Amino acid sequence: MQLHSFFNSSTSYRVRIALALKGLAYDTLPVNIRVGEHRADDYVANVNPSASVPALIDGDFRLGQSLAIIDYLDQKYPEPRLIPLERELRARVLELSALIACDIHPVNNLRVLRYLDAELKVTPQQKTAWYRHWIAEGMAGIERLLERSNAGPWCFGAQPTLADVCLVPQIANALRMDCDLRAYRRSLAVYEHALKHPAFDAAQPQRQPDYTA
């Protein structure tokens, strides 16, 4: 397998965690989204029509979008399962994962922040305020979901799921952007627990071959 990835992309980070949890070997093919390599004609035509990372190549099969990739991996390599089969637990895991993947991440990713800069001409202070506002909105919701589940040490019990795979990169990004996360005690506890796991550690941005400080 091959993974088109950017070290600091939280969506790529999710897939790296999933691959590591499942013990699957893959080659990393770096795509530098900071300089627009994800928009190159060849990449869009032959790798990922959505002009984004990550993209997984498994033989003749090519797939973009992190949640679709992780679901594909779960179907093909079901151990350990990241999206539970039990109906209510599956729904809870998908609920928290969607809060991150659909509510928090899309409004704070690189292309949105660049649009704020280039097209709307916001100040650096306004852009920071934008980022921190949506982090606070989303993290408050995550914290309430974790309080309701009252599980641990992972989001939903004794094993990592898709929820943890989504949460860890989101917190890492928020910390990188100097967001104050002290109010989200349960979320930080999951994050700190996860980083002690070899799979989560191996997937960190600084462990990637294309990492730059």
LOLUMVO-84722 format. One line per 4 residues: their letters; for each residue x, y, z of C-alpha. Coordinates in Angstrom, 1 decimal, padded with zeros to 4 digits. Layout:
// LOLUMVO-84722
A	X/Y/Z; ...
This chain:
// LOLUMVO-84722
MQLH	000.0/000.0/000.0; 000.9/003.6/-000.6; -000.3/006.6/001.3; -000.2/010.1/-000.2
SFFN	000.2/012.2/002.9; 001.4/015.5/004.4; 003.0/015.3/007.8; 001.0/018.2/009.3
SSTS	-002.3/017.3/007.8; -004.7/016.1/010.5; -006.6/014.0/008.0; -003.4/012.2/006.9
YRVR	-002.6/011.8/010.6; -005.9/010.0/011.1; -005.1/007.4/008.4; -001.5/007.0/009.7
IALA	-002.9/006.1/013.1; -005.4/003.6/011.6; -002.7/001.9/009.5; -000.4/001.7/012.5
LKGL	-003.1/000.3/014.8; -003.8/-002.4/012.3; 000.0/-003.1/011.8; -000.2/-002.5/008.0
AYDT	003.0/-001.7/006.1; 002.8/001.1/003.6; 005.0/003.5/001.7; 004.6/007.2/002.3
LPVN	004.4/009.4/-000.7; 004.7/013.0/000.5; 002.4/015.7/-000.9; 003.3/019.2/000.2
IRVG	000.0/021.0/000.5; 001.8/024.2/001.5; 003.1/024.6/-002.0; 000.0/023.3/-003.7
EHRA	001.3/019.8/-004.8; -002.2/018.5/-004.1; -003.6/020.6/-006.9; -001.1/019.4/-009.5
DDYV	-002.9/018.1/-012.6; -001.3/014.7/-012.5; -002.2/014.2/-008.8; -005.8/015.3/-009.3
ANVN	-006.2/013.2/-012.4; -004.5/010.0/-011.3; -004.5/010.0/-007.5; -007.2/012.0/-005.8
PSAS	-009.9/013.9/-007.7; -010.8/015.9/-004.6; -007.3/017.6/-004.8; -006.6/016.8/-001.1
VPAL	-004.7/014.5/001.2; -004.7/011.8/002.2; -005.1/009.3/-000.6; -004.6/005.5/-000.3
IDGD	-003.4/003.2/-003.1; -004.1/-000.4/-002.5; -003.2/-002.4/-005.6; -005.4/-001.0/-008.3
FRLG	-007.8/000.7/-005.8; -007.4/004.4/-005.1; -009.3/006.2/-002.4; -009.4/009.7/-000.9
QSLA	-011.1/011.1/002.2; -009.8/009.9/005.6; -013.0/008.5/007.0; -013.7/006.6/003.8
IIDY	-010.2/005.2/003.9; -010.5/004.1/007.5; -013.8/002.4/006.8; -012.2/000.6/003.9
LDQK	-009.4/-000.5/006.1; -011.8/-001.7/008.7; -013.7/-003.8/006.1; -010.6/-005.3/004.6
YPEP	-008.5/-005.6/007.8; -011.0/-005.9/010.6; -008.6/-006.4/013.5; -008.5/-004.3/015.5
RLIP	-011.9/-002.9/014.5; -012.1/000.9/014.7; -015.7/001.4/013.8; -017.6/-001.0/016.2
LERE	-020.2/-003.4/014.9; -022.5/-003.0/017.9; -025.2/-000.6/016.9; -025.3/001.9/019.7
LRAR	-021.6/002.0/020.2; -021.0/002.4/016.5; -023.5/005.3/016.5; -021.7/007.0/019.4
VLEL	-018.2/006.6/017.8; -019.5/008.0/014.5; -021.2/010.9/016.4; -018.0/012.1/018.0
SALI	-015.9/011.4/014.8; -018.4/013.5/012.7; -018.3/016.4/015.2; -014.5/016.6/014.5
ACDI	-014.5/015.7/010.8; -017.6/017.7/009.8; -017.9/020.5/012.3; -014.4/021.5/013.5
HPVN	-011.9/020.5/010.9; -013.5/021.9/007.7; -013.7/025.5/008.9; -010.1/025.5/010.2
NLRV	-008.1/023.7/007.5; -005.4/025.3/005.4; -007.5/026.2/002.4; -010.0/028.1/004.6
LRYL	-007.3/029.9/006.5; -005.6/030.9/003.3; -009.0/032.2/001.9; -009.4/034.3/005.0
DAEL	-005.9/035.8/004.3; -006.0/036.2/000.5; -009.6/036.9/-000.3; -011.2/038.4/002.8
KVTP	-008.0/040.2/003.9; -008.5/039.5/007.6; -005.8/040.5/010.0; -003.6/037.9/011.7
QQKT	-005.5/038.6/015.0; -008.8/038.0/013.3; -007.7/034.8/011.8; -006.4/033.5/015.1
AWYR	-009.7/034.5/016.7; -011.6/032.6/014.0; -009.5/029.5/014.6; -009.8/029.6/018.4
HWIA	-013.6/030.3/018.3; -014.3/027.1/016.2; -011.9/025.0/018.3; -013.7/026.2/021.5
EGMA	-017.1/025.5/020.0; -016.2/022.0/018.9; -014.1/021.0/021.9; -016.9/021.9/024.2
GIER	-019.2/019.5/022.3; -016.6/016.8/022.4; -016.1/017.2/026.1; -019.9/016.9/026.7
LLER	-020.0/013.7/024.6; -017.1/012.2/026.6; -018.8/013.2/029.8; -021.9/011.4/028.7
SNAG	-020.0/008.3/027.7; -018.2/008.3/031.1; -015.7/005.8/029.6; -012.0/005.6/029.5
PWCF	-009.1/005.6/029.1; -010.1/005.9/025.4; -013.1/007.9/024.2; -015.4/004.8/024.4
GAQP	-013.8/002.3/026.7; -010.8/000.1/026.8; -009.9/000.1/023.1; -009.2/002.9/020.6
TLAD	-011.8/003.6/018.0; -012.3/006.0/015.1; -013.2/008.6/017.7; -009.7/008.5/019.2
VCLV	-008.2/008.4/015.7; -010.0/011.7/014.9; -009.6/013.3/018.3; -005.8/013.0/018.7
PQIA	-004.9/014.9/015.5; -007.5/017.6/016.2; -006.0/018.3/019.6; -002.5/018.2/018.2
NALR	-003.5/020.9/015.7; -005.2/023.0/018.4; -002.1/022.8/020.6; 000.1/023.8/017.7
MDCD	-002.1/026.8/017.2; -001.7/027.8/020.9; -005.4/027.2/021.7; -006.2/027.0/025.4
LRAY	-007.5/023.5/026.0; -007.3/023.4/029.8; -011.1/023.3/030.1; -011.4/020.0/028.2
RRSL	-010.1/017.7/030.8; -011.5/014.5/029.5; -010.3/015.2/026.0; -006.8/015.9/027.1
AVYE	-006.7/012.8/029.2; -007.6/010.7/026.1; -004.9/012.6/024.1; -002.2/012.1/026.7
HALK	-003.1/008.4/027.1; -003.1/007.9/023.3; 000.4/009.3/022.8; 001.8/006.6/025.0
HPAF	000.5/004.0/022.5; 003.1/002.9/019.9; 000.7/003.3/017.0; -000.3/006.8/017.9
DAAQ	003.3/007.8/018.7; 004.5/006.4/015.3; 001.9/008.4/013.4; 002.8/011.8/014.9
PQRQ	003.9/014.5/012.4; 007.4/014.7/013.7; 007.9/011.0/013.0; 007.1/011.4/009.3
PDYT	009.7/011.4/006.5; 008.5/014.7/005.1; 008.6/016.4/008.5; 010.0/019.9/008.6
A	010.1/022.1/011.7
